[in-house]
Amino acid sequence: MEASTIQGLLVAALPTTEIDVQGEGGKYLVTATGSIFEGLNAVKRQQTIYKVLNEHISSGAIHAVTMRLSAPGEA
């Protein structure tokens, strides 16, 4: 699966979130900043992303995802 395809899935599901996806060969880095993450702990933030990608993780198209998720204004 291409990083651009993953980015498209995430942008469609989280349209108000700034998202960048890098990687290949089933291993990806998702960097996202959006108000959807405000007030959520790290696990809840990751669950937001996994909810969108779970089908592709289960199928083996995505092997590993590293995430850097933040709300606006966070370092």
ZADO-1210 file (C-alpha; in nm, 4 decimals, padded with zeros to 6 digits):
<atoms>
<atom x="00.0000" y="00.0000" z="00.0000" code="MET" pos="1"/>
<atom x="00.1291" y="00.3447" z="-00.0922" code="GLU" pos="2"/>
<atom x="00.1791" y="00.6131" z="00.1732" code="ALA" pos="3"/>
<atom x="-00.0350" y="00.8465" z="-00.0386" code="SER" pos="4"/>
<atom x="-00.3239" y="00.5976" z="-00.0246" code="THR" pos="5"/>
<atom x="-00.3021" y="00.5831" z="00.3543" code="ILE" pos="6"/>
<atom x="-00.2883" y="00.9615" z="00.3694" code="GLN" pos="7"/>
<atom x="-00.6000" y="00.9782" z="00.1505" code="GLY" pos="8"/>
<atom x="-00.7890" y="00.7420" z="00.3818" code="LEU" pos="9"/>
<atom x="-00.6950" y="00.9471" z="00.6873" code="LEU" pos="10"/>
<atom x="-00.7726" y="01.2832" z="00.5256" code="VAL" pos="11"/>
<atom x="-01.1143" y="01.1547" z="00.4154" code="ALA" pos="12"/>
<atom x="-01.1937" y="01.0314" z="00.7674" code="ALA" pos="13"/>
<atom x="-01.0383" y="01.3265" z="00.9537" code="LEU" pos="14"/>
<atom x="-01.0841" y="01.6230" z="00.7158" code="PRO" pos="15"/>
<atom x="-00.9972" y="01.8961" z="00.9679" code="THR" pos="16"/>
<atom x="-00.6687" y="01.7297" z="01.0637" code="THR" pos="17"/>
<atom x="-00.3302" y="01.8083" z="00.9081" code="GLU" pos="18"/>
<atom x="-00.1862" y="01.4687" z="00.8115" code="ILE" pos="19"/>
<atom x="00.1412" y="01.3484" z="00.6630" code="ASP" pos="20"/>
<atom x="00.2269" y="00.9841" z="00.5947" code="VAL" pos="21"/>
<atom x="00.5761" y="00.8594" z="00.5100" code="GLN" pos="22"/>
<atom x="00.7038" y="00.5082" z="00.4517" code="GLY" pos="23"/>
<atom x="00.6860" y="00.2023" z="00.2326" code="GLU" pos="24"/>
<atom x="00.6976" y="-00.1744" z="00.2474" code="GLY" pos="25"/>
<atom x="00.4181" y="-00.1941" z="00.5021" code="GLY" pos="26"/>
<atom x="00.5897" y="00.0332" z="00.7578" code="LYS" pos="27"/>
<atom x="00.4640" y="00.3895" z="00.7928" code="TYR" pos="28"/>
<atom x="00.4993" y="00.7046" z="01.0008" code="LEU" pos="29"/>
<atom x="00.1783" y="00.9019" z="01.0488" code="VAL" pos="30"/>
<atom x="00.2206" y="01.2602" z="01.1685" code="THR" pos="31"/>
<atom x="-00.1074" y="01.4365" z="01.2423" code="ALA" pos="32"/>
<atom x="-00.2169" y="01.7567" z="01.4124" code="THR" pos="33"/>
<atom x="-00.5794" y="01.8380" z="01.4727" code="GLY" pos="34"/>
<atom x="-00.8376" y="01.9540" z="01.7211" code="SER" pos="35"/>
<atom x="-00.9819" y="01.6009" z="01.7176" code="ILE" pos="36"/>
<atom x="-00.6929" y="01.5053" z="01.9489" code="PHE" pos="37"/>
<atom x="-00.7602" y="01.7767" z="02.2098" code="GLU" pos="38"/>
<atom x="-00.8233" y="01.6310" z="02.5539" code="GLY" pos="39"/>
<atom x="-00.7333" y="01.2769" z="02.4461" code="LEU" pos="40"/>
<atom x="-00.4499" y="01.0741" z="02.5935" code="ASN" pos="41"/>
<atom x="-00.1974" y="00.9002" z="02.3673" code="ALA" pos="42"/>
<atom x="-00.3917" y="00.5727" z="02.3531" code="VAL" pos="43"/>
<atom x="-00.7188" y="00.7423" z="02.2543" code="LYS" pos="44"/>
<atom x="-00.5358" y="00.9427" z="01.9871" code="ARG" pos="45"/>
<atom x="-00.3870" y="00.6243" z="01.8420" code="GLN" pos="46"/>
<atom x="-00.7255" y="00.4532" z="01.8489" code="GLN" pos="47"/>
<atom x="-00.8607" y="00.7340" z="01.6297" code="THR" pos="48"/>
<atom x="-00.6032" y="00.6460" z="01.3633" code="ILE" pos="49"/>
<atom x="-00.6324" y="00.2687" z="01.4069" code="TYR" pos="50"/>
<atom x="-01.0092" y="00.2929" z="01.3579" code="LYS" pos="51"/>
<atom x="-00.9465" y="00.4229" z="01.0056" code="VAL" pos="52"/>
<atom x="-00.6618" y="00.1834" z="00.9204" code="LEU" pos="53"/>
<atom x="-00.7678" y="-00.1359" z="01.1006" code="ASN" pos="54"/>
<atom x="-00.9045" y="-00.3112" z="00.7902" code="GLU" pos="55"/>
<atom x="-00.5727" y="-00.2611" z="00.6107" code="HIS" pos="56"/>
<atom x="-00.3691" y="-00.3668" z="00.9143" code="ILE" pos="57"/>
<atom x="-00.5789" y="-00.6832" z="00.9463" code="SER" pos="58"/>
<atom x="-00.5304" y="-00.7663" z="00.5771" code="SER" pos="59"/>
<atom x="-00.1529" y="-00.7283" z="00.6079" code="GLY" pos="60"/>
<atom x="-00.1346" y="-00.4316" z="00.3677" code="ALA" pos="61"/>
<atom x="-00.0036" y="-00.2267" z="00.6600" code="ILE" pos="62"/>
<atom x="00.2448" y="-00.4023" z="00.8862" code="HIS" pos="63"/>
<atom x="00.3541" y="-00.1291" z="01.1279" code="ALA" pos="64"/>
<atom x="00.2454" y="00.2258" z="01.2037" code="VAL" pos="65"/>
<atom x="00.4411" y="00.4756" z="01.4102" code="THR" pos="66"/>
<atom x="00.2371" y="00.7794" z="01.5107" code="MET" pos="67"/>
<atom x="00.3141" y="01.1353" z="01.6127" code="ARG" pos="68"/>
<atom x="-00.0217" y="01.2838" z="01.7026" code="LEU" pos="69"/>
<atom x="-00.0891" y="01.6239" z="01.8564" code="SER" pos="70"/>
<atom x="-00.3515" y="01.8885" z="01.9103" code="ALA" pos="71"/>
<atom x="-00.2900" y="02.2393" z="01.7734" code="PRO" pos="72"/>
<atom x="-00.0425" y="02.4310" z="01.9884" code="GLY" pos="73"/>
<atom x="00.1233" y="02.1232" z="02.1351" code="GLU" pos="74"/>
<atom x="00.4973" y="02.0829" z="02.0875" code="ALA" pos="75"/>
</atoms>
